[in-house]
């Protein structure tokens, strides 16, 4: 899958591999992004120019309702979800918690997650190697119609992170919000999508903070919006 990412920065071309599997009470979802795998403009760094090599998210789940039966409209009343996220191999984040698939009575998929966050190594930051706040995550999928021989759908997710120890540091915050909204056209093998994203205190950086990482002074832009386009092939 190729992803064209555009925000206030130049276009970046990223390779993404996405996988999903389910067997009995277990399911697995994950993806790996290789930033700038196909190049792109600007000074952003990625796998081909000594930047962050990979971004990964891996979500194995054990669904207790598959073992004991659903509780009313809560399809997965006590699913155990473990999510591993990392910008680079040496700075992983581990989210662990419960989620539930909610039966809305409509052709709408709704999933609510509540995670505790564990931060591993983080370059000496205040939240390093510790439990560090929590995340509320809401996912939603809405089938829309058939279009040009494919199936058009809307999907999205919103993450709210709070309670991080990073808030004690200058220019950092204890909370952040990211909300993505995706229109997707799916065929048997091909997939095309357009996504818009809003972020507030992205990466738990204070918007407008004056920083210098060795290449001159600049002001952090951590609140705003961006978008990306996706073209993918399903095997």
NORFEN-V195473 format. One record per backbone hydrogen bond with DSSP energy under -0.5 kcal/mol. CO is the residue of the C=O (numbers start at 1). NH is the residue of the N-H. Records with the same first field share a line. If there is no record, write none. Layout:
CO->NH / NH
This chain:
1->16
2->231
3->5 / 14
4->229
5->12
6->227
9->7
11->41
12->5 / 14
13->38
14->3
15->34
17->32
19->30
21->28
23->26
25->63
26->23
27->61
28->21
29->59
30->19
31->57
32->17
33->35 / 55
34->15 / 37
35->47
36->39
39->13
46->49 / 51
55->33
56->86
57->31
58->84
59->29
60->82
61->27 / 63
62->64 / 80
63->66 / 67
64->67 / 68
65->69
70->72
71->74
73->75 / 103
74->71 / 77
76->79
79->81 / 99
80->62
81->97
82->60
83->85 / 95
84->58
85->93
86->56
87->54
88->91
91->87
92->120
93->85
94->118
95->83
96->116
97->81
98->114
99->79
100->102 / 112
101->75 / 76
102->104 / 110
106->108
107->143
108->104
109->141
110->102
111->139
112->100
113->137
114->98
115->135
116->96
117->132
118->94 / 120
119->129 / 130
120->129
122->125
125->128
127->130
130->119
133->117
134->162
135->115 / 137
136->160
137->113
138->158
139->111
140->156
141->109
142->154
145->152
147->150
150->147 / 152
151->186
152->144 / 145
153->184
154->142
155->182
156->140
157->180
158->138
159->178
160->136
161->176
162->134
164->167
165->168
166->169
169->172
171->206
174->164
176->161
177->200
178->159
179->198
180->157
181->196
182->155 / 184
183->194
184->153 / 186
185->192
186->151
189->234
190->187
191->232
192->185
193->230
194->183
195->228
196->181
197->226
198->179
199->224
200->177
201->204
202->205
204->173
206->209
209->211 / 220
211->218
216->213
218->211
220->208 / 222
222->202
224->199
226->197
227->6
228->195
229->4
230->193
231->2
232->191
233->235
